[in-house]
Amino acid sequence: MSDYIVFGQPILGDEEIAEVTDALRSCWIGTGPRTARFEDQFADYVGARHAVAVNSCTAALHLSLLASGVGPGDEVITTPLTFASTANVILHAGAMPVFVDVDRETMNIDPSQIEAAITQNTKAILPVHFGGRPCEMEAIGAIADRFGLKVIEDAAHCIEGRYQEQKIGSISPLTCFSFYVTKNMTTAEGGMIATNDEQLATTLKMHALHGLSRDAWRRFSDDGYQHYEVVYPGFKYNMTDLQAALGLCQLPKLEQWLRRREEIWQQYDEAFAELPCWVPSPAASETRHARHLYTLLLDIDQLGKSRDQVMQELHELGIGVGVHYRAVHLHQYYRERYGYEADQFPNANWISQRTISLPLSAKLTADQVDRIISAMTSTLSVTQLN
């Protein structure tokens, strides 16, 4: 239907189109001056000394693990309630993901359970700021310091987030962000690694482009051609200037868009408070929630039907919704390789059966928000009467 409300629709206007067109006309569409400028501006936004642009958050996580010395025989503690790439990259590094259950209210990794999962092989902790809600970084950092572990933050959902007034991206040695099409800002595909360590930034930048000692832009600078050396068997993870052109337009709009999403969030909270579901728990004091995902937890016992049935009914009403997430340990590969049982991480399993994410894009009009609320209210309320 023509008026279908798409989940996670990006905002792309004339400014973005013009900037990408200018990049095309410049004939420098690979990694170049726009990428360098985007890195500088993003580092400033998140309060980090350095930022390294890559082609996805998956690439950012993979490079961060390798730069942290994670390899075969190592273990990395993370959450099962995340997109599969968080766990997949640990395997790509040759290590083993070790899951720790989440807190049922915050949906973030439960710090009180981390220490019990640490072994002599544990090398790092990889917390995920679920839906834009900052993890308890003070507790996680204290555990990491006590056991000599690295901390790599998956902040794919949390560009605007703050923890105890520290910006997400300025706390841990490495923090990874996503600019995928559904994220709070987009470069279509893309990611960023924030760090305060200059040597780490240099290593990451080199590893992201085949392990070359100089990237293409610097090789063809005003000083003339300079030969490169391959100093590491690196990857093709670099961001292009076409992607960076979008990022340069979108980054200055983040705060304005966050305010709009906060307005929608409040409308949802008020509208759904009396329905057979649980609205997201309030943001913790001294934090800022990035408002990436508005996830309801359905009271499926009271409803008498599954989350997937509710999703189908909303789809038929023209509302696109998402599931964030079906926990990683429930997927076939992880079940078969590690023998996980559903109730091994009971909170993640419980959430997986009930979670539903509603559209939250700042692009939503007032009429569309009203339609979403009406559809959700109708879908849940009608069932109560049956």
C-alpha positions, 0 to 999 in steps of 0.5 A, a space after each residue: 500500500 502506498 501509505 505503508 509506514 516503513 520501519 527505520 526510514 532514513 531522512 535524506 533531503 536535498 542537502 544530502 543529494 547535493 553533497 553526494 552530487 558534489 562528491 561525484 563531480 569532484 571525481 574523488 569518490 573513494 576514500 579521500 578528503 570528505 572521509 577525513 573531514 567526516 572523521 574529524 567532525 565525528 571525533 569532535 561530536 563524540 568527544 574522542 581524539 581520533 575516529 576511523 571511518 570504515 564501511 560498517 560497524 561489523 568491520 569496526 568491531 572486527 578491526 577493534 578486536 584484532 587491534 586489541 590482540 584478540 585471537 585464536 584461543 581467546 574468549 570475549 564476553 558479550 550479550 546474546 541480545 544483539 544483532 548476530 554480527 556482534 558475536 560473528 566478529 568474535 569468531 572472525 577474530 578466531 576467538 570464542 563468544 561467551 554470552 552473559 544474560 541481560 537485565 530484563 528491564 534495560 536489555 543491556 548485559 548484566 554486569 553482576 553476571 560478568 565476573 562468573 563468566 571470566 576464565 583464564 582465556 578471557 581477553 575482552 568484554 564487548 558490551 552493547 548499548 541496546 536500543 540507545 541505552 548506555 550500559 553500566 560502564 562504571 561497573 563493566 570498566 571496574 571488572 575489566 581493570 580488575 582482570 586486565 581485560 580490554 573493553 570494546 563498546 558496540 555503540 551501533 545504537 548509541 551515537 548520541 548517548 552519554 553515561 555519567 555525562 561522558 559521551 559514548 565514544 570517549 569512555 573506553 579504548 575503542 567504541 564502534 558505531 554504525 551508520 546503516 540505513 536504519 540508524 539515527 544517522 546514515 551513510 547507507 552503509 558505514 561505521 566508525 571507530 572512536 579512540 583516544 589512542 593515536 597509535 591505535 587509530 594509526 593501526 586501525 586506519 592501516 588495517 582497514 585498507 589492505 595494511 598499506 602504510 599510506 592511504 590513497 588520498 595521502 599517496 596523491 597529495 600535493 607533495 607528489 606520489 609516495 610509495 606505500 608498503 604493505 605492513 600487515 595483511 589487512 582488509 578492504 574496510 575503508 569508507 568512501 567519500 560518497 558515504 562520507 558526503 552523507 555523513 557530513 550532512 547528517 551529523 549536524 542534524 543529530 541533536 535536532 532529530 534526537 529531540 523529535 524522537 524523544 517527542 515520539 517516545 513520550 507519545 508512545 509511553 503515554 499511549 501504551 501505558 495501559 495496554 497489555 505490554 511493558 513500555 521501555 524503562 526510563 533512562 537512568 539518571 546521569 545518562 542520555 538515551 540515544 532513542 534508537 529503538 522503541 521496543 515494547 514487550 508484549 504480555 503474550 499471556 494476557 494477549 493470548 497470541 504471539 508477538 509474531 501474530 501481532 506483527 502480522 496484524 500491524 503489517 496488514 494495517 500498514 505499519 512496519 515493525 521490527 524484532 530486536 532481537 531474537 537472541 543470538 544463542 537461539 540461532 541455528 549456528 550457535 545452537 549447533 556449535 555450542 549446544 545452547 539451550 533457550 533457557 540458558 540465558 532466560 532473560 534474553 530468551 524471555 525478551 526474544 519472545 515478546 519484543 517488538 520495535 515500533 517506527 521511531 524515525 524523526 521523519 515520521 509525521 504527526 499523522 503517522 505517529 497517530 496511525 501507529 498508536 491507533 494501530 497498536 492500540 487496536 491490535 492489542 485492545 481488541 484481543 483483550 476483549 476476545 
